[in-house]
Amino acid sequence: MDSLNSDLDAIRDVFRTIASVRAGTRTVGATATSKILHLANPRFFMMSDRNIRHGYGYSDNEVGYAKFMRHTKMFADALIRKYSLARNIPMNSVFSSLVSECGSRARTFPKLLDEYNWAKFNI
């Protein structure tokens, strides 16, 4: 969590820069920006759409995205600890076990959490 907190200013800056790029008459926007960031570093950046961001109460800008990233990191850390204890498995085995149990093909924890968020707020 400490490394994420120290990176929040940079996350806000890069999000703002990408989201403000003109794409015809519009800007890239928050959803596309989160996907671009995820593509750049899929093991770190989370994707989100409007329903996910608003479902958690976050705005469609760099501040909202930074808060969403911090929220997701805390959620993931707690999930890993609780799942490890509940299943009596080492913490380094949680991801593969969750992917199997969920029937997911996710290759990264952010992608697995994105699938969870999408189902939670879009179904």
N, CA, C and O of each residue as an XYZ file, in Angstrom:
492
protein
N       0.819     -1.188      0.000
C       0.000      0.000      0.000
C       0.865      1.255      0.000
O       0.504      2.261     -0.610
N       2.015      1.196      0.689
C       2.879      2.364      0.748
C       3.339      2.798     -0.636
O       3.366      3.992     -0.933
N       3.706      1.829     -1.495
C       4.171      2.203     -2.834
C       3.038      2.833     -3.637
O       3.278      3.765     -4.405
N       1.816      2.348     -3.476
C       0.692      2.950     -4.175
C       0.493      4.381     -3.695
O       0.323      5.290     -4.508
N       0.513      4.587     -2.393
C       0.334      5.944     -1.868
C       1.403      6.894     -2.384
O       1.110      8.051     -2.686
N       2.627      6.424     -2.486
C       3.693      7.291     -2.979
C       3.555      7.557     -4.475
O       4.120      8.526     -4.983
N       2.813      6.712     -5.183
C       2.628      6.877     -6.625
C       1.342      7.606     -6.998
O       1.101      7.836     -8.183
N       0.508      7.978     -6.028
C      -0.793      8.558     -6.346
C      -0.688      9.858     -7.143
O      -1.493     10.086     -8.047
N       0.278     10.707     -6.831
C       0.442     11.946     -7.607
C       0.758     11.634     -9.055
O       0.195     12.249     -9.961
N       1.655     10.684     -9.284
C       2.011     10.299    -10.655
C       0.816      9.663    -11.365
O       0.597      9.907    -12.551
N       0.046      8.852    -10.646
C      -1.148      8.226    -11.230
C      -2.136      9.301    -11.655
O      -2.679      9.246    -12.758
N      -2.371     10.276    -10.787
C      -3.287     11.371    -11.133
C      -2.781     12.139    -12.356
O      -3.562     12.468    -13.249
N      -1.480     12.424    -12.399
C      -0.909     13.183    -13.518
C      -1.050     12.436    -14.843
O      -1.479     13.015    -15.841
N      -0.692     11.163    -14.852
C      -0.755     10.413    -16.105
C      -2.214     10.202    -16.524
O      -2.524     10.243    -17.715
N      -3.101      9.978    -15.570
C      -4.517      9.826    -15.890
C      -5.048     11.108    -16.523
O      -5.706     11.062    -17.563
N      -4.767     12.244    -15.905
C      -5.225     13.535    -16.414
C      -4.695     13.786    -17.821
O      -5.429     14.261    -18.688
N      -3.429     13.470    -18.047
C      -2.820     13.692    -19.352
C      -3.483     12.846    -20.431
O      -3.824     13.356    -21.499
N      -3.667     11.560    -20.159
C      -4.276     10.675    -21.158
C      -5.743     11.036    -21.371
O      -6.200     11.107    -22.512
N      -6.481     11.262    -20.296
C      -7.914     11.534    -20.399
C      -8.205     12.829    -21.152
O      -9.298     12.993    -21.694
N      -7.255     13.738    -21.193
C      -7.496     15.019    -21.857
C      -7.101     15.018    -23.336
O      -7.288     16.024    -24.021
N      -6.562     13.917    -23.833
C      -6.175     13.829    -25.249
C      -7.441     13.925    -26.105
O      -8.441     13.262    -25.832
N      -7.379     14.746    -27.124
C      -8.513     14.915    -28.025
C      -8.644     13.713    -28.957
O      -7.660     13.248    -29.533
N      -9.855     13.225    -29.092
C     -10.174     12.136    -30.019
C     -11.343     12.636    -30.859
O     -12.506     12.386    -30.539
N     -11.022     13.338    -31.927
C     -12.072     13.980    -32.721
C     -12.617     15.161    -31.945
O     -11.860     16.045    -31.542
N     -13.918     15.185    -31.733
C     -14.537     16.291    -30.999
C     -14.614     16.024    -29.498
O     -15.052     16.883    -28.733
N     -14.189     14.837    -29.081
C     -14.261     14.466    -27.665
C     -12.860     14.256    -27.117
O     -11.873     14.308    -27.852
N     -12.790     14.019    -25.825
C     -11.528     13.610    -25.212
C     -11.578     12.098    -25.002
O     -12.634     11.479    -25.134
N     -10.442     11.519    -24.681
C     -10.364     10.069    -24.499
C     -11.332      9.612    -23.412
O     -12.044      8.629    -23.615
N     -11.382     10.285    -22.275
C     -12.328      9.956    -21.224
C     -11.796      8.952    -20.209
O     -10.744      8.339    -20.392
N     -12.559      8.809    -19.140
C     -12.118      8.030    -17.983
C     -12.064      6.525    -18.243
O     -11.104      5.871    -17.836
N     -13.066      5.968    -18.907
C     -13.083      4.527    -19.141
C     -11.930      4.114    -20.045
O     -11.191      3.181    -19.731
N     -11.779      4.806    -21.162
C     -10.681      4.480    -22.087
C      -9.330      4.696    -21.417
O      -8.407      3.911    -21.636
N      -9.195      5.732    -20.613
C      -7.932      5.996    -19.929
C      -7.576      4.856    -18.996
O      -6.423      4.427    -18.960
N      -8.553      4.351    -18.235
C      -8.258      3.235    -17.327
C      -7.831      1.996    -18.115
O      -6.977      1.237    -17.658
N      -8.416      1.788    -19.291
C      -8.036      0.636    -20.116
C      -6.648      0.822    -20.709
O      -5.877     -0.135    -20.783
N      -6.321      2.025    -21.128
C      -4.977      2.316    -21.651
C      -3.934      2.079    -20.568
O      -2.904      1.455    -20.822
N      -4.196      2.573    -19.364
C      -3.256      2.374    -18.254
C      -3.095      0.889    -17.943
O      -1.983      0.419    -17.704
N      -4.208      0.151    -17.946
C      -4.140     -1.295    -17.688
C      -3.308     -2.002    -18.759
O      -2.521     -2.897    -18.448
N      -3.483     -1.602    -20.007
C      -2.682     -2.196    -21.082
C      -1.198     -1.884    -20.901
O      -0.344     -2.718    -21.200
N      -0.894     -0.687    -20.415
C       0.504     -0.289    -20.206
C       1.143     -1.092    -19.076
O       2.316     -1.456    -19.159
N       0.371     -1.371    -18.013
C       0.898     -2.140    -16.881
C      -0.251     -2.946    -16.267
O      -0.861     -2.512    -15.290
N      -0.549     -4.123    -16.841
C      -1.712     -4.897    -16.403
C      -1.608     -5.468    -14.989
O      -2.618     -5.886    -14.424
N      -0.441     -5.494    -14.424
C      -0.296     -6.007    -13.051
C      -0.503     -4.912    -12.005
O      -0.516     -5.190    -10.806
N      -0.662     -3.676    -12.458
C      -0.797     -2.559    -11.519
C      -2.108     -1.799    -11.684
O      -2.831     -1.596    -10.709
N      -2.421     -1.379    -12.905
C      -3.574     -0.496    -13.115
C      -4.875     -1.272    -13.258
O      -4.938     -2.309    -13.919
N      -5.911     -0.737    -12.618
C      -7.255     -1.291    -12.692
C      -8.030     -0.633    -13.819
O      -7.828      0.542    -14.127
N      -8.919     -1.403    -14.427
C      -9.857     -0.846    -15.401
C     -11.148     -0.509    -14.664
O     -11.472     -1.091    -13.629
N     -11.865      0.442    -15.229
C     -13.183      0.765    -14.673
C     -14.041      1.376    -15.765
O     -13.540      1.985    -16.711
N     -15.334      1.202    -15.615
C     -16.273      1.911    -16.474
C     -17.100      2.834    -15.579
O     -16.926      2.849    -14.361
N     -17.980      3.586    -16.182
C     -18.783      4.568    -15.432
C     -19.579      3.882    -14.310
O     -19.632      4.395    -13.192
N     -20.193      2.735    -14.598
C     -20.990      2.057    -13.575
C     -20.129      1.646    -12.382
O     -20.558      1.774    -11.236
N     -18.936      1.161    -12.638
C     -18.039      0.748    -11.558
C     -17.613      1.958    -10.744
O     -17.721      1.950     -9.517
N     -17.126      3.010    -11.421
C     -16.673      4.206    -10.699
C     -17.795      4.801     -9.864
O     -17.615      5.094     -8.682
N     -18.941      4.975    -10.480
C     -20.060      5.594     -9.763
C     -20.626      4.655     -8.699
O     -21.117      5.113     -7.668
N     -20.561      3.340     -8.943
C     -21.005      2.374     -7.938
C     -20.214      2.486     -6.647
O     -20.755      2.302     -5.557
N     -18.933      2.788     -6.777
C     -18.080      2.993     -5.598
C     -18.102      4.444     -5.116
O     -17.528      4.764     -4.074
N     -18.760      5.313     -5.869
C     -18.872      6.714     -5.467
C     -17.705      7.587     -5.903
O     -17.443      8.620     -5.288
N     -16.991      7.179     -6.969
C     -15.840      7.944     -7.434
C     -16.160      8.692     -8.717
O     -16.947      8.225     -9.540
N     -15.545      9.852     -8.879
C     -15.782     10.688    -10.046
C     -15.006     10.192    -11.255
O     -14.132      9.332    -11.148
N     -15.347     10.758    -12.412
C     -14.761     10.349    -13.683
C     -13.514     11.165    -14.024
O     -13.317     11.549    -15.177
N     -12.683     11.428    -13.035
C     -11.469     12.205    -13.287
C     -10.288     11.565    -12.563
O     -10.409     10.485    -11.984
N      -9.139     12.253    -12.606
C      -7.916     11.695    -12.023
C      -8.013     11.501    -10.510
O      -7.416     10.567     -9.974
N      -8.739     12.347     -9.828
C      -8.904     12.199     -8.376
C      -9.743     10.960     -8.076
O      -9.407     10.171     -7.194
N     -10.825     10.800     -8.813
C     -11.673      9.626     -8.638
C     -10.932      8.337     -8.952
O     -11.096      7.336     -8.254
N     -10.108      8.360    -10.013
C      -9.358      7.163    -10.371
C      -8.331      6.821     -9.293
O      -8.175      5.651     -8.943
N      -7.637      7.810     -8.769
C      -6.650      7.562     -7.710
C      -7.337      6.982     -6.468
O      -6.806      6.071     -5.832
N      -8.502      7.504     -6.127
C      -9.254      6.967     -4.982
C      -9.709      5.532     -5.264
O      -9.668      4.676     -4.380
N     -10.140      5.281     -6.497
C     -10.546      3.934     -6.900
C      -9.373      2.961     -6.795
O      -9.536      1.840     -6.314
N      -8.200      3.383     -7.241
C      -7.004      2.532     -7.131
C      -6.682      2.236     -5.669
O      -6.378      1.093     -5.326
N      -6.742      3.239     -4.811
C      -6.447      3.036     -3.394
C      -7.482      2.094     -2.770
O      -7.123      1.194     -2.011
N      -8.756      2.298     -3.087
C      -9.829      1.434     -2.579
C      -9.602     -0.012     -3.020
O      -9.722     -0.942     -2.222
N      -9.274     -0.188     -4.296
C      -9.070     -1.525     -4.841
C      -7.883     -2.217     -4.192
O      -7.935     -3.416     -3.919
N      -6.822     -1.476     -3.947
C      -5.635     -2.054     -3.288
C      -5.985     -2.546     -1.884
O      -5.587     -3.643     -1.493
N      -6.719     -1.748     -1.133
C      -7.121     -2.163      0.220
C      -8.050     -3.383      0.162
O      -7.923     -4.299      0.974
N      -8.978     -3.392     -0.794
C      -9.882     -4.518     -0.976
C      -9.099     -5.785     -1.319
O      -9.343     -6.846     -0.745
N      -8.157     -5.670     -2.259
C      -7.362     -6.828     -2.683
C      -6.519     -7.373     -1.537
O      -6.452     -8.587     -1.341
N      -5.882     -6.499     -0.787
C      -5.064     -6.946      0.351
C      -5.905     -7.708      1.373
O      -5.492     -8.754      1.872
N      -7.090     -7.174      1.680
C      -7.977     -7.837      2.639
C      -8.484     -9.165      2.083
O      -8.555    -10.156      2.810
N      -8.838     -9.191      0.798
C      -9.302    -10.420      0.160
C      -8.244    -11.507      0.211
O      -8.549    -12.657      0.530
N      -7.016    -11.160     -0.097
C      -5.921    -12.138     -0.083
C      -5.743    -12.718      1.316
O      -5.626    -13.933      1.476
N      -5.721    -11.857      2.322
C      -5.552    -12.338      3.709
C      -6.703    -13.244      4.128
O      -6.482    -14.344      4.635
N      -7.934    -12.776      3.913
C      -9.104    -13.540      4.354
C      -9.242    -14.865      3.602
O      -9.559    -15.890      4.205
N      -9.010    -14.846      2.311
C      -9.112    -16.063      1.504
C      -8.041    -17.062      1.917
O      -8.310    -18.259      2.023
N      -6.837    -16.575      2.149
C      -5.740    -17.438      2.582
C      -6.092    -18.132      3.900
O      -5.881    -19.335      4.047
N      -6.620    -17.382      4.841
C      -7.003    -17.948      6.138
C      -8.183    -18.916      5.998
O      -8.170    -20.003      6.576
N      -9.195    -18.520      5.235
C     -10.398    -19.343      5.103
C     -10.115    -20.667      4.406
O     -10.705    -21.690      4.753
N      -9.213    -20.653      3.424
C      -8.914    -21.866      2.665
C      -7.656    -22.581      3.162
O      -7.288    -23.651      2.677
N      -7.016    -21.957      4.140
C      -5.779    -22.503      4.707
C      -4.732    -22.775      3.615
O      -4.143    -23.853      3.537
N      -4.531    -21.759      2.786
C      -3.528    -21.860      1.721
C      -2.562    -20.683      1.858
O      -2.928    -19.650      2.419
N      -1.346    -20.823      1.361
C      -0.389    -19.716      1.446
C      -0.874    -18.520      0.618
O      -1.551    -18.685     -0.397
N      -0.519    -17.333      1.066
C      -0.969    -16.126      0.374
C      -0.490    -16.079     -1.071
O      -1.167    -15.501     -1.921
N       0.658    -16.674     -1.367
C       1.151    -16.643     -2.747
C       0.394    -17.611     -3.658
O       0.645    -17.638     -4.863
N      -0.522    -18.400     -3.109
C      -1.348    -19.307     -3.915
C      -2.778    -18.807     -4.081
O      -3.581    -19.436     -4.770
N      -3.099    -17.686     -3.455
C      -4.469    -17.181     -3.467
C      -4.938    -16.868     -4.881
O      -6.037    -17.265     -5.267
N      -4.124    -16.162     -5.657
C      -4.571    -15.756     -6.991
C      -4.969    -16.961     -7.836
O      -6.069    -16.990     -8.387
N      -4.096    -17.946     -7.942
C      -4.404    -19.101     -8.791
C      -5.623    -19.854     -8.269
O      -6.420    -20.363     -9.057
N      -5.772    -19.930     -6.963
C      -6.926    -20.606     -6.389
C      -8.218    -19.837     -6.687
O      -9.234    -20.439     -7.037
N      -8.177    -18.515     -6.548
C      -9.350    -17.689     -6.847
C      -9.739    -17.799     -8.319
O     -10.920    -17.935     -8.642
N      -8.757    -17.739     -9.208
C      -9.028    -17.847    -10.640
C      -9.726    -19.171    -10.935
O     -10.707    -19.214    -11.678
N      -9.219    -20.237    -10.353
C      -9.817    -21.552    -10.559
C     -11.227    -21.613     -9.984
O     -12.157    -22.071    -10.648
N     -11.378    -21.151     -8.750
C     -12.685    -21.212     -8.085
C     -13.733    -20.366     -8.803
O     -14.906    -20.736     -8.850
N     -13.316    -19.243     -9.355
C     -14.238    -18.341    -10.048
C     -14.481    -18.740    -11.499
O     -15.372    -18.197    -12.152
N     -13.702    -19.676    -11.999
C     -13.834    -20.061    -13.400
C     -13.365    -18.964    -14.346
O     -13.865    -18.833    -15.464
N     -12.411    -18.191    -13.888
C     -11.896    -17.059    -14.663
C     -10.688    -17.476    -15.492
O     -10.045    -18.490    -15.221
N     -10.397    -16.671    -16.504
C      -9.170    -16.845    -17.279
C      -8.236    -15.661    -17.053
O      -7.303    -15.445    -17.828
N      -8.485    -14.899    -15.999
C      -7.665    -13.719    -15.699
C      -6.214    -14.133    -15.480
O      -5.924    -15.163    -14.872
N      -5.314    -13.297    -15.993
C      -3.881    -13.554    -15.823
C      -3.252    -12.648    -14.777
O      -2.112    -12.858    -14.364
N      -4.009    -11.633    -14.349
C      -3.505    -10.709    -13.327
C      -4.592    -10.467    -12.288
O      -5.780    -10.639    -12.561
N      -4.174    -10.069    -11.108
C      -5.143     -9.763    -10.056
C      -6.035     -8.582    -10.442
O      -7.240     -8.630    -10.195
N      -5.474     -7.510    -11.048
C      -6.368     -6.425    -11.477
C      -7.448     -6.886    -12.450
O      -8.579     -6.404    -12.378
N      -7.131     -7.800    -13.353
C      -8.139     -8.291    -14.289
C      -9.200     -9.112    -13.562
O     -10.386     -8.996    -13.871
N      -8.793     -9.936    -12.605
C      -9.756    -10.711    -11.824
C     -10.687     -9.775    -11.049
O     -11.897     -9.998    -11.002
N     -10.128     -8.742    -10.452
C     -10.951     -7.774     -9.721
C     -11.847     -6.987    -10.672
O     -12.962     -6.617    -10.304
N     -11.374     -6.727    -11.888
C     -12.205     -6.058    -12.879
C     -13.420     -6.916    -13.219
O     -14.526     -6.395    -13.361
N     -13.225     -8.215    -13.349
C     -14.352     -9.124    -13.619
C     -15.360     -9.077    -12.471
O     -16.569     -9.053    -12.700
N     -14.860     -9.063    -11.250
C     -15.733     -8.952    -10.079
C     -16.510     -7.635    -10.110
O     -17.728     -7.621     -9.936
N     -15.789     -6.526    -10.334
C     -16.436     -5.213    -10.365
C     -17.468     -5.120    -11.476
O     -18.552     -4.571    -11.280
N     -17.133     -5.656    -12.640
C     -18.061     -5.593    -13.764
C     -19.361     -6.349    -13.415
O     -20.462     -5.853    -13.654
N     -19.210     -7.540    -12.854
C     -20.394     -8.309    -12.478
C     -21.195     -7.601    -11.389
O     -22.425     -7.586    -11.425
N     -20.500     -7.022    -10.433
C     -21.167     -6.344     -9.314
C     -21.984     -5.154     -9.774
O     -23.077     -4.928     -9.255
N     -21.484     -4.383    -10.736
C     -22.130     -3.125    -11.097
C     -22.790     -3.107    -12.483
O     -23.431     -2.117    -12.838
N     -22.650     -4.164    -13.262
C     -23.216     -4.147    -14.609
C     -24.217     -5.259    -14.894
O     -24.871     -5.249    -15.937
N     -24.342     -6.207    -13.989
C     -25.289     -7.309    -14.248
C     -26.562     -7.085    -13.449
O     -27.487     -7.894    -13.522
